[in-house]
Amino acid sequence: MLKRIFNQTLAGYWMYRVLGAIIPLIPPRLGYPLFGWIGARFFDWCADAREPLRDNLRHVMRDTAPHEIDRAARNILRNHLKNYYDFFRSPRLSKDDIAKLVQVNGFENLEHALQRGKGVVFITAHFGNLDIVGQTFAIRGYKVTTPAEHVKPEILYQRIVATRAAKGLTIIPVDGPLLALVRALKKNEIIGLAADLDVTHSGIAVNFFDAPARLPDGHVQLARRTGAALLPAFSMRLADNTFAAYAEPAIELQHTGDFQADVRAGVEQVARVLEKWIGQHPEQWVMFHRIWQIAESI
């Protein structure tokens, strides 16, 4: 949604600069209600934002009344605009501020995975607020590298990267060389990848909420090739606008000798984890792409 809001122009860059100067001045007691209200108006006025959410939620919330689906979609947009509020004010948050915003459950699962010595591939969905929650691992001393959408113009992308990397995250462009991910794993560090959106259009079709959908397989391939632990992690925005993050035990991948079959099985395992979290908390799934649109080539 960054591309649509900032329009890939220098005007979009200056809009970003203005918002970055103004939004941090808005206190949370006003900022969260304001941006939640703006998100609800996006649902009412912006079909480009509303309709993909409805389409995805019809798969997730089968046999649910349309008004309940609309309620969940409206809450997604409220959460999404609150995420923007948090993003723009994050440079002025101290490490202590961020630590107070995020409660992490399952650190023992992360530590156990790192004990393997081959790095950790954090897999998640577009859930909660990755900008704030991702920082909480960095401020605790974990080395975390993650790809990010390479928006245009370049000056805008560099500004966004600087904001996201301010507390220690390493950001690389999703459309560039991904050797940095392999190098991070070799140093027993963490990489973070979204498992619910096939941005490169090179994933595989699997059954997802009882319908075929193309999901990415790069995270499974990386884990199989490097021996890294594949660790599901999700975060949720709570009613008080703090976050709860959860690191699950690592997924045990197959090693049958048939690499492609093992990768497909791994993506199926990941799909089951995604179904659990998205199915239980659909209002947290900030996904503006129609996931069940399958290319004719499949």
Secondary structure as GFF3:
##gff-version 3
##sequence-region A 1 298
A	DSSP	alpha_helix	2	6	.	.	.	ID=ss1
A	DSSP	alpha_helix	10	22	.	.	.	ID=ss2
A	DSSP	three_ten_helix	23	25	.	.	.	ID=ss3
A	DSSP	alpha_helix	28	45	.	.	.	ID=ss4
A	DSSP	alpha_helix	47	60	.	.	.	ID=ss5
A	DSSP	alpha_helix	66	89	.	.	.	ID=ss6
A	DSSP	three_ten_helix	90	92	.	.	.	ID=ss7
A	DSSP	alpha_helix	95	101	.	.	.	ID=ss8
A	DSSP	beta_strand	102	105	.	.	.	ID=ss9
A	DSSP	alpha_helix	107	114	.	.	.	ID=ss10
A	DSSP	beta_strand	120	124	.	.	.	ID=ss11
A	DSSP	alpha_helix	130	138	.	.	.	ID=ss12
A	DSSP	beta_strand	144	148	.	.	.	ID=ss13
A	DSSP	alpha_helix	154	164	.	.	.	ID=ss14
A	DSSP	beta_strand	170	173	.	.	.	ID=ss15
A	DSSP	alpha_helix	179	186	.	.	.	ID=ss16
A	DSSP	beta_strand	190	194	.	.	.	ID=ss17
A	DSSP	beta_strand	204	208	.	.	.	ID=ss18
A	DSSP	beta_strand	211	215	.	.	.	ID=ss19
A	DSSP	alpha_helix	218	226	.	.	.	ID=ss20
A	DSSP	beta_strand	229	237	.	.	.	ID=ss21
A	DSSP	beta_strand	243	247	.	.	.	ID=ss22
A	DSSP	alpha_helix	259	280	.	.	.	ID=ss23
A	DSSP	three_ten_helix	282	284	.	.	.	ID=ss24
###
